[in-house]
Amino acid sequence: MNKADYLFLLVKSLSKNEKIHFKRCTKKYTKSGGNRYLKLFDAINKQKQYDEKKILKKFSGEKFTKQLHVIKNYLYHAILNSLQDYHQEASLNSSLKHKLISVKILFEKGLFDSCSELLEKAERDMVSMEDEMDTFLEIIQWERKLILRQVKKLDEVRTRLNDLKIKQEEILKKHHNSTEYQYLVDNLTAIQLADGFNPSKESVRIMHQLAKHPLLKSEKNALSFKAKLLYNNFFELYFRFLADPASRMKFSERRVELIENHPDIRKNDPSLCLDILQNLTSSYTMLKNYTGKLSVLEKMKAIPTKND
């Protein structure tokens, strides 16, 4: 696939709201009147299959056709930047990253009290984002630097550094734990991609072997919200392979229960919520539980989403 196809596929993948956002951003940062990037964007958007000859013919009087490959490359990256901006607007994780950039600036300017206050706010935000391990670890590194700059008494420095070490070890332990669960789920997903939901005998053998993993003996072994979701996701897939909708439903319902007890996830990751709810509707459909299915569909309508 060439780069022109990448641009075409990206343009065609955009939702109506994403297109509106891109055009608004492009108009804001370019001169008014006949913007070449928007012209090319609109021309590609109207095509059912990418045809560069038609593009060149359409803009035969335009100077930019002499460097069309440059314009296409710019347009591709401009769309990606617009998407990043669009999808980060309401993201708590994005807000945290901005806080941490400010922490860095304040620290480098020697404004340690202001830096410490902002870092405390960032850590409070993390309460609803326990699985953002990398951000947690970054916050700990800034806390460590502030302790070394602000605290004067040696005993206090050593005590607080030790507390941070314990906190960091706990975060890394949770991270390793969720990584193990992700590996197990990924193996089932690989079987699905290879065999569909009619696994070969060898795939069935692998599935049963995976299901004997010590971490899968109980959800209590899952140390974080993400790990608990993955634990239930594994068995959701496992029993779908085994054509056991009743057992599958129990794990689908548990995943829904987890996200309902974690309300911020609806705002931070609506796609995940919709995927989890969709899986439960599939279970209910298999069991002809249409009342349950209608209830889940109502929940899906309440999930905020930027896509049409």
Beta strands, then each sheet from edge to edge (+ up, - down):
end
